[in-house]
Amino acid sequence: MKYPIHIIAEAGTNNNGSLQKAKNLVDIAARAGADSVKFQMINTWGLYLPGKYNYGHYNIDDVIKIRQEGEMPDHEYKELSNYAIQTGIPFSASVFDEQSLQLLASFNPPYIKLASCDLNNVRFLRQVADYGIKVVMSTGMSTLKDIEIGVKAITQNGFNDLVILHCVSVYPSTLKQTNLKFITELKKVFGFEVGFSDHTGTSHAACIALALGATWFEKHFTENKSQKGLDHAYAMEEAGLTAYVNDLHEAYEALILKEDKISDAERYTRQRARRSLYAAKNLPMGHIITNEDVLIVRPENILQADEIDNIIGKTLSKPIQQHEAFSKDIIK
């Protein structure tokens, strides 16, 4: 079936600057059943300040080196976008500066992704909104007030094709760190479609998010977790991504309210697990049925266990053998 949720296979920069690796990631996303594949178009000097400075537990020189090695020329991104389309999976990217924004928009993507780091980058948010393409915006590292600032910047000129992704910017994050109830707050406060950018190691958080109303999901993946790079270690390999997509699809089906509570599979179980009414011994015609005359045992048969009051005190119109099922046509 076609599921009305959207699962983004987040390749990020896990192609390590290689077009062939990027195509391999497209193939993995398509095989896994994701709804789109997304990369990160990072132009190093459109994101980082030149020079030496403190950068948390990272060495900024190492980070710059990784970022520069991960860059691809514009024509390779164009080739990658075409390859994804030919493969049958929509292509998009996170953009971090005007150059990458213009390039991505030229591919006519289904959406433009904004990373959590740009939630308060109001000048850039306005530029993104001006393209009129659906925006998917992550909200990691942000208070509700921060998110209000970002949403206002994007929508101030009438643009409203926005998806807000709940996100906790811890890599990886544990299930208990995900603050999933905040999804309901986002839906209530902003009224836009809401999703979940998932940095946990399983599908558990995503399935909970789905139950809370999330309809968009973003999951990092890689060809091989042991590769060098910033995102490989917490990303899923193909088997994990495939299971993640399947789990979300099954969870969606589990949340559909069925008109008929009992499925065919459950009816099969019921036939052997439910009790019915049987004769405890041989009983002659004309016998008045007592409690001692009735066995209530498996399997399910003609009269259900809750129908016992309909036969106690009634007269048999013909004899019944021990362990034979009671039926209405032998009772008067």
VEXDREN-2710 file (C-alpha; in Angstrom, 1 decimal):
% VEXDREN-2710
k/r/px/py/pz
1/MET/0.0/0.0/0.0
2/LYS/1.0/3.6/-0.4
3/TYR/1.6/5.1/3.1
4/PRO/0.7/8.7/3.8
5/ILE/3.9/9.3/5.7
6/HIS/7.3/10.4/4.3
7/ILE/10.5/8.8/5.2
8/ILE/13.7/10.7/4.3
9/ALA/16.8/8.5/3.9
10/GLU/19.4/11.0/5.1
11/ALA/22.7/10.4/3.2
12/GLY/24.1/13.6/4.5
13/THR/27.7/13.8/3.5
14/ASN/28.3/10.0/3.9
15/ASN/29.4/9.7/0.3
16/ASN/32.7/11.4/1.4
17/GLY/32.8/13.5/-1.7
18/SER/32.5/10.5/-4.1
19/LEU/29.9/10.6/-6.8
20/GLN/29.9/6.8/-7.1
21/LYS/29.4/6.4/-3.3
22/ALA/26.6/8.9/-3.5
23/LYS/24.9/6.8/-6.2
24/ASN/25.4/3.8/-4.1
25/LEU/23.6/5.6/-1.3
26/VAL/20.7/6.4/-3.6
27/ASP/20.5/2.7/-4.5
28/ILE/20.4/1.8/-0.8
29/ALA/17.6/4.3/-0.1
30/ALA/15.6/3.1/-3.0
31/ARG/15.9/-0.6/-2.0
32/ALA/15.0/0.2/1.6
33/GLY/11.7/1.7/0.4
34/ALA/12.4/5.3/1.6
35/ASP/10.2/8.1/0.1
36/SER/13.2/10.3/-0.8
37/VAL/16.9/10.5/-0.4
38/LYS/18.6/13.6/0.9
39/PHE/22.2/14.8/0.9
40/GLN/23.9/17.8/2.5
41/MET/25.2/20.4/0.1
42/ILE/27.9/22.0/2.2
43/ASN/30.2/24.6/0.7
44/THR/32.8/24.8/3.5
45/TRP/33.4/28.6/3.4
46/GLY/29.6/29.2/3.2
47/LEU/29.3/27.6/6.6
48/TYR/32.5/28.0/8.6
49/LEU/34.6/30.9/9.7
50/PRO/38.2/30.7/8.4
51/GLY/41.1/30.5/10.9
52/LYS/41.7/28.7/14.1
53/TYR/39.2/28.7/17.0
54/ASN/37.7/26.5/19.6
55/TYR/35.2/24.0/18.2
56/GLY/34.1/21.9/21.1
57/HIS/35.9/18.5/21.3
58/TYR/36.7/18.7/17.5
59/ASN/39.8/20.2/16.0
60/ILE/38.6/22.8/13.6
61/ASP/41.4/22.0/11.1
62/ASP/40.2/18.4/10.9
63/VAL/36.6/19.5/10.5
64/ILE/37.5/21.8/7.6
65/LYS/39.6/19.1/5.9
66/ILE/36.7/16.6/6.1
67/ARG/34.2/19.2/4.8
68/GLN/36.4/20.2/1.9
69/GLU/37.1/16.6/1.0
70/GLY/33.3/16.0/1.0
71/GLU/32.4/18.7/-1.5
72/MET/31.3/17.8/-5.0
73/PRO/31.1/20.1/-8.0
74/ASP/27.8/21.3/-9.2
75/HIS/27.7/19.1/-12.3
76/GLU/28.1/16.0/-10.1
77/TYR/25.2/17.0/-7.9
78/LYS/23.1/17.5/-11.1
79/GLU/24.2/14.0/-12.3
80/LEU/23.3/12.6/-8.8
81/SER/19.8/14.2/-8.9
82/ASN/19.2/12.7/-12.4
83/TYR/20.4/9.4/-11.2
84/ALA/18.0/9.4/-8.3
85/ILE/15.1/10.3/-10.6
86/GLN/16.1/7.4/-12.9
87/THR/16.3/5.1/-10.0
88/GLY/12.8/6.1/-8.9
89/ILE/13.4/8.0/-5.7
90/PRO/13.1/11.7/-5.3
91/PHE/16.2/13.7/-4.5
92/SER/16.8/16.6/-2.2
93/ALA/19.4/18.1/0.1
94/SER/20.0/20.3/3.1
95/VAL/21.3/23.7/2.0
96/PHE/23.6/26.0/4.0
97/ASP/24.2/29.0/1.8
98/GLU/22.9/30.8/-1.2
99/GLN/25.1/28.9/-3.6
100/SER/23.8/25.5/-2.6
101/LEU/20.2/26.9/-2.3
102/GLN/20.3/28.1/-5.9
103/LEU/21.8/24.8/-7.1
104/LEU/19.2/22.6/-5.4
105/ALA/16.3/24.7/-6.5
106/SER/17.4/24.3/-10.1
107/PHE/16.8/20.6/-9.8
108/ASN/13.1/21.1/-8.9
109/PRO/13.3/19.1/-5.7
110/PRO/10.2/17.9/-3.8
111/TYR/11.4/20.0/-0.8
112/ILE/14.3/22.0/0.6
113/LYS/15.7/20.9/3.9
114/LEU/16.9/23.4/6.5
115/ALA/19.2/22.0/9.2
116/SER/18.7/22.9/12.9
117/CYS/21.7/25.2/12.8
118/ASP/19.8/27.6/10.5
119/LEU/16.6/27.8/12.5
120/ASN/17.4/31.4/13.6
121/ASN/19.3/32.4/10.4
122/VAL/16.3/34.6/9.4
123/ARG/18.0/36.2/6.4
124/PHE/18.6/32.7/4.9
125/LEU/15.2/31.4/5.9
126/ARG/13.5/34.3/3.9
127/GLN/15.7/33.5/0.9
128/VAL/14.6/29.9/1.0
129/ALA/10.9/30.7/1.3
130/ASP/11.2/33.0/-1.7
131/TYR/11.7/29.9/-3.9
132/GLY/8.2/28.7/-3.1
133/ILE/9.3/25.1/-2.7
134/LYS/8.1/23.0/0.3
135/VAL/10.4/23.5/3.2
136/VAL/11.3/20.8/5.8
137/MET/12.9/22.4/8.8
138/SER/14.6/20.7/11.8
139/THR/14.4/22.2/15.2
140/GLY/17.3/20.8/17.2
141/MET/19.0/23.0/19.8
142/SER/15.9/25.2/19.9
143/THR/13.4/26.5/22.4
144/LEU/9.8/27.0/21.5
145/LYS/10.6/30.7/21.2
146/ASP/13.5/29.9/18.8
147/ILE/11.1/27.9/16.6
148/GLU/8.6/30.7/16.6
149/ILE/11.3/33.0/15.2
150/GLY/12.2/30.5/12.4
151/VAL/8.6/29.9/11.5
152/LYS/7.8/33.6/11.4
153/ALA/10.8/34.3/9.1
154/ILE/9.7/31.6/6.6
155/THR/6.0/32.5/6.6
156/GLN/6.1/36.2/6.9
157/ASN/5.4/36.8/3.2
158/GLY/2.6/34.3/2.9
159/PHE/4.6/31.1/2.3
160/ASN/3.1/28.2/4.3
161/ASP/4.2/24.9/2.7
162/LEU/6.2/24.0/5.8
163/VAL/7.0/20.8/7.7
164/ILE/8.5/21.2/11.1
165/LEU/10.7/18.3/12.3
166/HIS/11.1/17.7/16.0
167/CYS/14.8/17.1/16.6
168/VAL/17.2/16.5/19.4
169/SER/20.8/17.4/18.3
170/VAL/22.6/14.7/20.2
171/TYR/24.5/12.2/18.0
172/PRO/23.5/9.5/18.7
173/SER/20.6/10.2/21.1
174/THR/19.0/7.6/23.4
175/LEU/15.3/7.0/23.4
176/LYS/14.8/8.8/26.7
177/GLN/16.5/11.9/25.4
178/THR/14.1/12.3/22.5
179/ASN/11.4/14.4/24.3
180/LEU/8.8/13.0/21.9
181/LYS/5.8/14.6/23.6
182/PHE/7.1/17.9/22.2
183/ILE/5.7/16.7/18.8
184/THR/2.1/17.4/20.2
185/GLU/3.2/20.8/21.3
186/LEU/4.5/21.7/17.8
187/LYS/1.3/20.5/16.2
188/LYS/-0.8/22.6/18.7
189/VAL/1.2/25.8/18.5
190/PHE/2.0/26.0/14.8
191/GLY/-0.6/23.9/13.0
192/PHE/1.8/22.7/10.3
193/GLU/2.6/19.2/9.4
194/VAL/5.1/17.8/12.0
195/GLY/7.8/15.2/11.7
196/PHE/10.8/13.7/13.6
197/SER/14.5/13.9/12.7
198/ASP/15.7/10.7/14.4
199/HIS/19.2/10.3/15.8
200/THR/18.5/7.2/17.8
201/GLY/19.8/3.7/16.9
202/THR/16.4/2.0/16.4
203/SER/12.9/2.6/15.1
204/HIS/11.4/2.7/18.6
205/ALA/11.3/6.5/18.8
206/ALA/10.0/7.0/15.3
207/CYS/7.1/4.6/15.9
208/ILE/6.2/6.5/19.1
209/ALA/6.5/9.8/17.1
210/LEU/4.1/8.4/14.5
211/ALA/1.6/7.6/17.2
212/LEU/1.9/11.2/18.4
213/GLY/1.1/12.6/15.0
214/ALA/4.4/12.8/13.2
215/THR/4.1/12.2/9.4
216/TRP/7.7/13.0/8.2
217/PHE/10.7/11.0/9.4
218/GLU/14.4/11.6/8.7
219/LYS/17.0/8.9/9.3
220/HIS/20.8/9.0/8.7
221/PHE/22.2/6.0/6.8
222/THR/25.6/4.9/5.3
223/GLU/27.1/2.2/3.3
224/ASN/29.5/1.3/6.1
225/LYS/29.5/2.6/9.6
226/SER/33.3/2.1/9.9
227/GLN/34.2/4.7/7.3
228/LYS/35.9/7.9/8.3
229/GLY/33.6/11.0/8.5
230/LEU/31.4/13.0/10.9
231/ASP/28.2/11.0/10.5
232/HIS/28.9/7.4/9.7
233/ALA/29.2/6.1/13.3
234/TYR/25.6/6.9/14.2
235/ALA/24.0/6.2/10.8
236/MET/22.2/3.0/9.9
237/GLU/23.5/0.6/7.3
238/GLU/21.2/-0.9/4.6
239/ALA/19.7/-3.6/6.7
240/GLY/18.9/-1.2/9.5
241/LEU/17.4/1.4/7.2
242/THR/15.2/-1.3/5.5
243/ALA/14.0/-2.5/8.9
244/TYR/13.4/1.1/9.9
245/VAL/11.1/1.8/6.9
246/ASN/9.3/-1.5/7.4
247/ASP/8.8/-0.9/11.1
248/LEU/7.2/2.6/10.4
249/HIS/5.0/1.1/7.7
250/GLU/3.8/-1.7/10.0
251/ALA/3.3/0.8/12.8
252/TYR/1.2/3.0/10.5
253/GLU/-1.0/0.0/9.7
254/ALA/-1.3/-0.9/13.4
255/LEU/-2.6/2.6/14.1
256/ILE/-5.4/2.4/11.5
257/LEU/-8.8/1.9/13.3
258/LYS/-10.3/-1.3/11.8
259/GLU/-14.1/-1.5/11.5
260/ASP/-13.9/-5.2/12.1
261/LYS/-11.9/-5.6/15.4
262/ILE/-11.2/-9.3/14.7
263/SER/-8.9/-10.1/11.8
264/ASP/-8.9/-13.4/9.8
265/ALA/-5.7/-14.4/11.6
266/GLU/-7.3/-13.8/15.0
267/ARG/-10.4/-15.7/14.0
268/TYR/-8.2/-18.7/13.3
269/THR/-6.8/-18.4/16.9
270/ARG/-10.3/-18.0/18.2
271/GLN/-11.5/-21.3/16.7
272/ARG/-9.1/-23.2/18.9
273/ALA/-8.8/-20.9/21.9
274/ARG/-12.4/-20.1/22.7
275/ARG/-14.6/-22.5/24.7
276/SER/-18.0/-23.9/23.7
277/LEU/-20.7/-26.1/25.3
278/TYR/-20.4/-29.9/25.2
279/ALA/-22.3/-32.7/26.9
280/ALA/-20.5/-34.0/30.0
281/LYS/-22.1/-37.4/29.6
282/ASN/-24.7/-39.3/27.5
283/LEU/-28.0/-37.6/28.0
284/PRO/-31.4/-39.0/26.9
285/MET/-34.2/-37.3/25.0
286/GLY/-36.5/-35.5/27.5
287/HIS/-33.7/-34.8/29.9
288/ILE/-33.7/-31.4/31.6
289/ILE/-30.2/-29.9/31.3
290/THR/-28.3/-29.0/34.5
291/ASN/-25.0/-27.3/35.1
292/GLU/-23.4/-30.7/35.8
293/ASP/-24.4/-31.9/32.3
294/VAL/-22.3/-29.2/30.5
295/LEU/-18.6/-29.1/29.8
296/ILE/-17.3/-25.6/28.8
297/VAL/-14.1/-26.4/27.0
298/ARG/-12.1/-25.8/23.8
299/PRO/-12.3/-25.8/20.8
300/GLU/-15.0/-23.3/19.7
301/ASN/-18.1/-25.0/18.3
302/ILE/-21.8/-24.4/17.9
303/LEU/-22.8/-22.7/21.1
304/GLN/-20.5/-20.2/22.8
305/ALA/-19.6/-20.2/26.5
306/ASP/-21.7/-17.1/27.1
307/GLU/-24.8/-19.0/25.9
308/ILE/-24.9/-21.4/28.8
309/ASP/-27.9/-19.6/30.4
310/ASN/-29.9/-20.4/27.2
311/ILE/-29.7/-24.2/27.7
312/ILE/-29.7/-24.7/31.5
313/GLY/-33.2/-25.9/32.5
314/LYS/-34.2/-26.6/28.9
315/THR/-35.4/-30.1/27.7
316/LEU/-33.5/-32.2/25.1
317/SER/-35.7/-32.9/22.1
318/LYS/-33.4/-35.8/21.2
319/PRO/-30.5/-37.6/22.9
320/ILE/-26.9/-36.3/22.9
321/GLN/-23.7/-38.3/23.3
322/GLN/-20.9/-37.4/25.8
323/HIS/-18.5/-34.7/24.3
324/GLU/-21.0/-33.9/21.6
325/ALA/-21.6/-30.1/21.0
326/PHE/-24.9/-28.7/22.2
327/SER/-27.0/-27.0/19.5
328/LYS/-30.2/-25.0/19.6
329/ASP/-32.0/-27.6/17.4
330/ILE/-31.9/-30.3/20.1
331/ILE/-33.3/-28.1/22.9
332/LYS/-36.9/-27.1/23.5
END
